[in-house]
């Protein structure tokens, strides 16, 4: 290992180390939604990734202890919503345990395949779930894009250092 001036002492891998490093990684903010027998569910995700163009695949992670996991574990389709910087409050609502995520002031409608689609987002997709891959205390969900709308206006919402932020030039 080569020493780099100005860097701290390396620490052994741990959940705290991983969290500390990823607090420095700015990530786009998305809300994932699904329909369950008991109604719509959803959660804020920063793990959204484009996986493949042919076929068009995305992925996201979800903890198996998350309140939305039972619905996502059985859903055939999910909604993926890219949030704008004007939606910090919405991101917080979907990130907060026990929140009424689909009550006022959240605006949404039933979309294709029965998936809850949020209003006023930068872009949204409806995706067919093709796999749920075990990954520690999470599952990586792979989903094929069926349709969507990329035409929302505004700048993206980011998550950095434990806070929601707008993109700065």
C-alpha positions as CSV (number, residue, x, y, z in Angstrom):
1,X,0.0,0.0,0.0
2,X,1.3,3.4,-0.9
3,X,1.0,6.2,1.7
4,X,-0.7,9.3,0.4
5,X,0.1,12.6,2.3
6,X,-2.9,14.2,3.9
7,X,-5.0,11.0,4.2
8,X,-6.0,9.6,7.5
9,X,-5.1,6.1,8.8
10,X,-7.0,3.4,6.9
11,X,-9.7,1.7,8.8
12,X,-11.0,-1.9,8.5
13,X,-14.2,-2.3,6.6
14,X,-17.4,-1.9,8.7
15,X,-20.9,-0.6,8.2
16,X,-19.8,2.7,9.7
17,X,-16.9,3.0,7.3
18,X,-19.2,2.3,4.3
19,X,-21.7,4.9,5.5
20,X,-19.0,7.4,6.1
21,X,-17.5,7.0,2.7
22,X,-20.9,7.1,0.9
23,X,-21.9,10.3,2.7
24,X,-19.2,11.9,0.5
25,X,-20.8,10.4,-2.6
26,X,-23.4,12.7,-4.1
27,X,-26.3,10.6,-5.5
28,X,-29.5,11.4,-7.4
29,X,-32.7,10.9,-5.5
30,X,-35.5,8.6,-6.7
31,X,-38.7,7.3,-5.2
32,X,-39.6,3.7,-6.0
33,X,-43.3,2.8,-5.8
34,X,-45.3,-0.4,-6.0
35,X,-48.9,-1.5,-5.4
36,X,-49.8,-4.0,-2.7
37,X,-53.0,-5.6,-1.6
38,X,-53.1,-3.0,1.2
39,X,-52.5,0.0,-1.0
40,X,-49.5,1.9,-2.5
41,X,-46.1,1.7,-1.0
42,X,-42.9,3.6,-1.7
43,X,-39.5,4.6,-0.5
44,X,-36.7,7.0,-1.2
45,X,-33.7,5.5,-3.0
46,X,-30.2,6.7,-3.9
47,X,-29.1,3.4,-5.2
48,X,-30.8,3.7,-8.6
49,X,-28.6,2.7,-11.5
50,X,-29.0,2.2,-15.3
51,X,-27.8,-1.4,-15.9
52,X,-28.4,-2.1,-19.7
53,X,-29.6,-0.3,-22.8
54,X,-30.5,-3.6,-24.6
55,X,-32.8,-4.6,-23.0
56,X,-33.4,-1.4,-21.0
57,X,-32.7,-2.5,-17.4
58,X,-32.4,-0.6,-14.1
59,X,-31.5,-1.6,-10.6
60,X,-32.0,-0.4,-7.1
61,X,-31.4,-1.7,-3.6
62,X,-33.9,-2.2,-0.8
63,X,-33.4,-3.5,2.7
64,X,-35.3,-6.6,3.6
65,X,-36.4,-4.9,6.8
66,X,-37.9,-1.9,5.0
67,X,-41.7,-1.4,5.3
68,X,-41.9,-1.4,1.5
69,X,-40.0,-4.7,1.0
70,X,-43.0,-7.1,1.4
71,X,-44.8,-5.3,-1.5
72,X,-41.7,-5.0,-3.6
73,X,-40.8,-8.6,-3.0
74,X,-44.1,-9.7,-4.7
75,X,-44.7,-6.8,-7.2
76,X,-44.7,-7.6,-10.9
77,X,-44.1,-3.9,-11.7
78,X,-42.6,-0.9,-9.9
79,X,-42.6,2.9,-10.5
80,X,-39.3,4.8,-10.6
81,X,-39.4,8.6,-10.1
82,X,-36.5,11.0,-10.5
83,X,-37.0,13.8,-8.1
84,X,-36.3,17.5,-8.7
85,X,-34.7,19.9,-6.3
86,X,-38.1,21.3,-5.6
87,X,-39.1,18.0,-4.0
88,X,-36.9,17.8,-0.9
89,X,-40.0,17.5,1.3
90,X,-41.4,14.6,-0.8
91,X,-38.0,12.8,-0.6
92,X,-38.1,13.3,3.2
93,X,-41.6,11.9,3.4
94,X,-40.8,8.8,1.5
95,X,-37.5,8.3,3.5
96,X,-39.3,8.7,6.9
97,X,-40.4,5.5,8.7
98,X,-44.1,5.5,9.6
99,X,-45.0,8.5,7.4
100,X,-48.2,8.6,5.4
101,X,-46.4,8.6,2.1
102,X,-49.4,8.8,-0.2
103,X,-51.5,11.2,1.9
104,X,-51.6,15.0,1.5
105,X,-49.6,16.8,0.3
106,X,-48.3,13.9,-2.0
107,X,-49.9,14.1,-5.4
108,X,-50.1,10.8,-7.3
109,X,-52.3,8.7,-9.6
110,X,-52.6,5.1,-10.5
111,X,-50.5,4.6,-13.6
112,X,-49.9,1.8,-16.0
113,X,-49.9,-1.7,-14.6
114,X,-51.5,-0.3,-11.5
115,X,-48.3,1.3,-10.3
116,X,-48.5,4.5,-8.3
117,X,-47.1,7.4,-10.4
118,X,-46.0,10.6,-8.6
119,X,-46.9,14.0,-10.0
120,X,-44.5,16.8,-10.9
121,X,-41.3,14.7,-11.0
122,X,-38.4,15.2,-13.5
123,X,-39.0,11.8,-15.0
124,X,-40.8,8.5,-14.3
125,X,-40.7,4.9,-15.5
126,X,-42.8,1.9,-15.1
127,X,-40.7,-1.2,-15.0
128,X,-41.3,-5.0,-14.9
129,X,-39.4,-6.7,-12.1
130,X,-37.2,-9.5,-13.6
131,X,-35.0,-10.5,-10.6
132,X,-34.4,-9.9,-6.9
133,X,-30.8,-10.7,-6.0
134,X,-29.8,-11.3,-2.4
135,X,-27.1,-8.9,-1.3
136,X,-26.4,-9.0,2.5
137,X,-29.3,-7.4,4.3
138,X,-30.7,-6.0,1.0
139,X,-32.0,-7.2,-2.3
140,X,-30.9,-5.7,-5.6
141,X,-34.0,-5.4,-7.8
142,X,-33.5,-5.7,-11.5
143,X,-36.3,-4.3,-13.6
144,X,-37.0,-3.9,-17.3
145,X,-38.3,-0.5,-18.4
146,X,-41.8,-0.7,-20.0
147,X,-42.6,2.9,-20.5
148,X,-42.1,6.3,-18.9
149,X,-42.0,10.1,-19.3
150,X,-38.7,12.1,-19.2
151,X,-40.3,15.5,-19.8
152,X,-40.5,17.0,-16.3
153,X,-38.9,20.5,-15.8
154,X,-36.2,21.5,-13.3
155,X,-32.9,20.4,-11.9
156,X,-32.3,17.1,-10.1
157,X,-32.4,16.6,-6.3
158,X,-29.1,15.2,-4.8
159,X,-28.3,13.4,-1.6
160,X,-24.9,14.3,0.0
161,X,-23.5,14.4,3.5
162,X,-26.8,13.2,4.9
163,X,-28.9,16.0,3.3
164,X,-31.0,16.6,0.3
165,X,-29.4,19.4,-1.9
166,X,-30.0,21.0,-5.3
167,X,-27.4,20.8,-8.1
168,X,-25.1,23.8,-8.0
169,X,-23.3,25.2,-11.0
